[in-house]
């Protein structure tokens, strides 16, 4: 996901006004569940601007932010209030977002990340296109196809 994220952000800026792009983080195993919760916590707190810093912490700084304590410590290091962060991280609202994301992944038959779903019917991914760039190109073709209907 970290590798394709900059490409996705660039592509999203080119989408027509009638297209809504929404990131849906998915955890395919228990070790990723708290990172999924982190994304939705940042979303609820209005701090998705920190999302690229999550990738940086994991992939460049090699910080083991995989459990609630480590994630909370990381969030506090980025200026977030510990008590507020923990309250949101453990909230029903965040759990509802996690549950909905997992249901979407299952209904769209997402088997790996990153994947891009268009119109809730079509899915593409690097495993299908053999590259991140190919995934973006295929997603654009799908958007164009859906818009022609």
Secondary structure, DSSP 8 states (H G I E B T S, - for coil): -HHHHHHHHHHHTTS-TT---------SSHHHHHHHHHHHHHHHTT-GGGHHHHHIIIIIS-----SHHHHHHHHHHTT--HHHHHHHHTSHHHHHHHHHHHHHHHHTT--SSSEEEETTTEEEEHHHHSSHHHHHHHHHHHHHHHHH-
